[in-house]
Amino acid sequence: MTTRLFHISDVHFGVEDHAALDAVARAVAEERPDTVVCTGDLTQRAKHSEYARAAEWFAALGVPVVLEPGNHDMPYYNPWERFTDPFRRYNRLRSAVPGSFTSADVVLVPLLTTVRAQTRFPWSDGVIKPAALADTLAQLAALKGDPRTIIVTAHHPLLGPHD
């Protein structure tokens, strides 16, 4: 049996499009994928209330959910938390929704492209830090020879616009 993934991104709870979320929930109910993969920007400003709404919505999908953080998922109004523990709220959400995913034919390998701060503008472009790249490359190396389809998940595009 082939694994069925349903990929979404940028749901932005806090400024969410309710009609779009309803359409996604209907599609998930109809298609019954093995998992929903959401690659970041789960919230708009990483507020507790936004994360609470996200947790309710993802849990209601009724399938495992794999989450990756985006640049909007670190505290916006709390610089101290953003710089000392930027993924605390995201990790709380991740543990609150059903997210166990294993497959006989697919492996998901995360690549973190979200950082607390960066030296270039705009911050929304994302950055791959050496440690994040090393972690992803180590996971890929461990999968060498694995016959399954390997998918690297990331929030930001890996190639920027060409000038």
N, C-alpha and C positions, 0 to 999 in steps of 0.2 A: 504494500500500500504506500502511496506517495504522500509525503508530508505536505500539508497545505498551510501556508503562512499568509497572514493578512497584515500588510504593512501600512502604518499611518505615522504621521509626524505633525508637530506644530498644532496641537489641539488648543493650546493657550487658555486653559481654564482661568477665568477672570475676565476674559473678553471673548469667550467661546461662542461659536456659531451653533445655536441649539438645533437648527434644522439640519446642519451638516452632521452633528453628533448623533441625532436621531437616525439619519440615513446610514451612518456607519454601523450603529447598533443593529438596525434592521438587516443590513448586509451580512454582518457577523452571524446573526441568528439564522439567516437563510443558508449561508454557505458553510457554517460550522467548521471554521478552520481549526487546525491543531493548536495554533497559538496566534495571538495578535502581537505584533512587534511594533512598539511605538518608540521612534528614535528622537525623542527630545522635544523640548519646549512644551512640556506638559502643562505649565502654568505661564501666566504673564509676568508676575512679579514675585513668584515663590512665596506668596502669602499662605498662612496656615489655612485660611478659608478656601483658597484655590486648590490646595493640595487635598483638602477634605472632599471637595466636589469631584476632583479627579479620582480619588480612591473609590467613591461611590459609583461613578460611571464605569471605571475599569472593572470593578468587582461584578457589576451587573451584567457584563458581557457574557459571563458564564463559561469562558474558556481561559486557559492560561494566558498570561500577559507578560511579555518580556519588555522591560523598560530600559531606556538609555537616557541620560540627562542631556539637556540642551542649555544654551547660554541663559535662557530665561528661568531656569530651574534652581538658581542660586539666589539667596536673599538680596533683594534690591534695596529695601529700606533699612536693612540692618548690616552696615558695612563690617562691623566686628564679626558677626557670624559668617558673612561672606568670605572673609579672609582667614578665619580660624577653623571653621567647620562648614564649608560651603555646600556639602551634600547631605547634611543632617536631615533636612526636611524631605529631600528626595529619597533618601534611604528609608525613612519612615514609611513613605508611600510604597516603595518597592517591597517592603516586608508585609504591607497590608493587603496587597492584591495577589491572587493566585498566580505564581510565575514560574513554576517548575516546568522546564521544557527539555525533553530528551527525544531524540528521533533516530531511527535506524538509517535515515538517508540524508539528514541535514544537520550541520553544526553551525551555531551562531557564535561568532567571535567578536567581542566589542572592541572598538577603538575610540578612546576618549578624546574628543576634540574640543571639549569645554574646559575653560580655565577660569580661575578667580578674576584675573586681570591680565591684560596683555599690552605690549608696547605699541602695537599698531592700532589704527582706527579704520573702520569701526570694529568694536568689540564683537559684534555679531558674526564676524567672519570666522571665528574660531581659530584654534591653534592646536597643533599636535606637539606636546612636550616629549622630550626624549624618553622619559620614563614610561609614558603611555604607549609610545611606539614600541619600546622594548618589550613591554608586557604583551602587546598584541602579537609581535613577531615571535615571542616565545611560545605563545599559544598555537600559532600557526606551525611553528617548527615541531611541536609535540604532535601535531596532526599529520605530519608528513607521511604519505602513503595511505592515509585514511581514505577509503573509497567514497565516503559521503560527500555531498555538496557542502562546501565551506563558504559561508557568507559572512563578510565583515560588516558589522553594523556601526554606523557613526551618525552623529547629528548633522555635521556640516559637510558640504561638498568637499571632496578631496582635491579638486582642481578649481581654482578661482577663475573669474572671467578673464578672457584673453583681451589684451589691449590692442 
